[in-house]
Each structure stands twice: as C-alpha cells, then as structure tokens.
Amino acid sequence: MKLWDHPMSENDFRQCLRIATGATIGFTLCKLFGWNYGVFFTVTPMLLLGMVPVVNLHASRQLIFSAVVCGLEVGILGGLFGSHPVLMTLIA
C-alpha cells in the first residue's frame, strides 16, 4: 500500500488553524456561559469553516437561517406530536 506524500500548503495550514480556532472558541463560549449541547457549538464551526473556503456574509446568513428553521421545525413538531409517541416515532 503506497501512501502519498503531499506536503501541506500554506492555505491548507491556515484552513486547519481556522477550523481548530473556531471549534475552540465555540467550546470555550459554551463552557463559559454554562450552555448545554457543547457538541453543537464545537462541531458547527468545524463544519462551516471546513466546507466553505472563504467565510463571507452569505455563508453566515445561510448557517443562521438553517439553524432558525431547524429550531422551528423541532419546536412545532414536538409541540404538536409530543403527546403521541407513535406519531413521533413515525415522523422521526
């Protein structure tokens, strides 16, 4: 099995630093404020900074809008079908 030796370019290194810094800041904020679900605050910056080569206003708006829509969907579905376990299982 041959492993390829690709040296990391400066852009690759900077992207790794951005990902690590974003995850660290998210985790630190979560712990400082005592928020639950620390994985969300750690993984979300990793996904955003790893998938988007340049963080701009459009990418940030998409992330915020998707989080709002997801929260609304979970709240509405949980509120409507929370007392019906069979329906909640079918929806999931």
Secondary structure as the mmCIF struct_conf table of DSSP 4:
data_model
#
loop_
_struct_conf.conf_type_id
_struct_conf.id
_struct_conf.beg_label_comp_id
_struct_conf.beg_label_asym_id
_struct_conf.beg_label_seq_id
_struct_conf.end_label_comp_id
_struct_conf.end_label_asym_id
_struct_conf.end_label_seq_id
HELX_LH_PP_P HELX_LH_PP_P1 LYS A 2 TRP A 4
HELX_LH_PP_P HELX_LH_PP_P2 PRO A 7 SER A 9
HELX_RH_AL_P HELX_RH_AL_P1 GLU A 10 PHE A 33
TURN_TY1_P TURN_TY1_P1 GLY A 34 GLY A 34
BEND BEND1 ASN A 36 ASN A 36
HELX_RH_AL_P HELX_RH_AL_P2 GLY A 38 MET A 51
BEND BEND2 PRO A 53 VAL A 54
HELX_RH_AL_P HELX_RH_AL_P3 LEU A 57 PHE A 81
TURN_TY1_P TURN_TY1_P2 GLY A 82 SER A 83
HELX_RH_AL_P HELX_RH_AL_P4 PRO A 85 ILE A 91
#
